[in-house]
Amino acid sequence: MTVLQALSIVLILSTLGLLWIKRIATAIKILSIQSLILGMMAMFIARQTGTVDLYIMAGLTILMKAIGIPWILWYTLRKIGGVRETEKLIGRELSLLCGGGLLAIGYIITSRLHISAPNLTREYLPISIAMLLIGLFIMMTHQKAIMQGIGLVVMENGLFLVALVTTYGMPFLVDIGVFLDVFVAVILMSMLTYRIDKTFQSTHTENLRRLRG
Amino acid sequence: MALLAVMVPTVTGILSFIISPARLREFIHLVGSIATSLIGLMLVWEVAKNGSITSQNQFFHVDALSAVILMIISIVSLTTSIHSVGYIRHEQQEGLLSGRQTRQYYMFYHLFIATMVLVTVVNNMGLLWVGIEATTVVSAFLVAIYKKGEALEATWKYLMICSAGIALALLGVIILYASSIAKLGASNQVLNWTVLSNANLMLQPNLVALSFVFIMVGFGTKVGLAPMHFWLPDAHSQAPSPVSALLSGVLLNCAMLGLIRFGIVAENTLHGQLIQHLFIGFGLLSVILAFPFILVQRDFKRMLAYSTVEHMGIIAVALGIGGALGYTAALLQMFNHSIGKSMLFLSAGNVNQKYRSKQMPRVLAMLRIMPFTGVVFLVGTLAITGVPPFNIFTSEFSIFVAGFQQGHAVATSVLILFIAFIFAAMMFQVMKMIFGEEVGERVTRGEVSRWSVIPLVLPMAFVVAYGLYIPASFTQLIHHASYILAGGGHV
């Protein structure tokens, strides 16, 4: 049982946990933990491969994704107040079951790919694909604006892990660029959430159904 | 040079935000726009004369393909910039935008152009993805500028759908990167277009196919191909009109450029039918789906947005058909559609400000109330639906010919059929607006302002002239670009 394996187990548990929780504040905490684990995994892989770029990326991940983004989301949540429970199209039990299904899909897909890449890939690629899918699933099933944003960040985390385990991260500039984009997108989502709340007195996306046809 | 092309709009944007006197800000905005367009056109000229340019330690690479898109950016952004001045002044007078919002508008407007230029000139395919995602984020600020319920809804959908879609495209890019690393070893050059476009680069076919499917879905979302187009009518109809013109006219072409670039890389490895089928399938679906929505639409900006979905579909089909003629026609169609559609959106903005409504039944007798805009709108509609002798007829006709030449008889027939249907539907809608009955005394006669009329002359000239005569130098540039498309690598 290596450290990386232990970390990856926590990672997948935290991702599945997002499907189970009831309060948005808890979801933000879980997202923060997830990003922290991701940063730590990047650290370990950086130490094994000895790449300086990855150290920087790991540091940035911890700083921005584990501290910065959750803080922005939490600040937005505090500003809008009101009901802070999540609202979903489907129940918690069914969500969790779907999450398990998506994890299985991640394993099935990657077992069919023959990537001539490091051993890391075979072990952790299924988890990262599952994270990507679960992020998308969260975006689709949740009806609170902030939760949809969290789904997007989970997707990005999954993508970061894909890049990490298949190619030890993308070229440095690309990684930084992706990071910037995600960060600005989160800031924009927070602003929009606040505006939506001011306009409709709630952040339920039911309100966003006027434009049709 | 390429660096300048990105820096000038960035600096202009920042200055527009800092400077508070309105007149001075408008002056800076216009000077910056003209400079951006001039630098863009100079780059295009260089490429047309001497072939592709690689600069700044391989960071930038401008080839004929980029040049075609750069030309679109230069011409359309100049028009929308001049129009913006009148449009935004009017919105401020009406009290729809505050001074602070105006400053934000000008800042994000120029940053938006900067990100679009970046997409066209950057060499690294990963950074191309970053640029396309950046255009989403920056333009989302512009779509949300009115801060009304509908604008917020449109922005939310836009940001969510496009970001999720493009995340899938990133997965595709990562897979492609993994595949090329396995071939070339890890280095920062591996994702560069100058490396990837090499036709003899034998990557693993199964990985490349998988990566391209993700890229097709991801960038296809951003291009607005059906069935991933749901954000498009909302965002394009809720944005301020100059921004709608940029979104429909320029941004979608930038996303299409990403799709084309990755398509070429995949085609070099696969040599198969997969990419053709994907392009033709998604393209046809877009054209077919756009028709009923155009027919029942009551909001003219939404109607124009669905017409954009249709045209992106036509371009995708043309790219799928391929062959020298098909590629040339596709690029020409891109250029023509951008000019025509931006002109239509700008005149729609004039109509919207005049009648204070986007509902078609409320807009009547346009030709009498706003003679100039009415004529522009009529010509634009005729052009966009492919009526001779305007520019789009030329390129659409070439696409049909190419389709039959390459043996895609069924697909081409369906395409022709639905283009005819859409022509009928749009004529049905627009004729009422232009020649409609008396409105009583609800609106006064006359145009909104000089600012919003004069810039329309430029695209109008292109729309009329390119239907009759296309300059040889431009044709040559298009031929160069279609040669790259046909797998000629970087010329």
Interface residues (C-beta under 8 A of the other chain):
Chain A: L113 H114 I115 S116 A117 L132 L136 M139 A145 Q148 L152 M155 E156 L159 V162 A163 T166 T167 Y168 M170 P171 F172 L173 V174 G177 V178 L180 D181 V184 A185 L188 M189 L192 R195 I196 T199 F200 T205 N207 L208 R209 R210 L211 G213
Chain B: N124 G126 L127 W129 V130 G131 E133 A134 T136 V137 A140 F141 A144 K147 K148 G149 E150 L152 E153 A154 T155 W156 K157 L159 M160 S163 A164 A167 L170 L171 V173 I174 I175 Y177 A178 I181 A182 A186 N188 V190 L191 Q204 N206 L207 L210 P233 D234 S237 Q238 F293 V296 Q297 R302
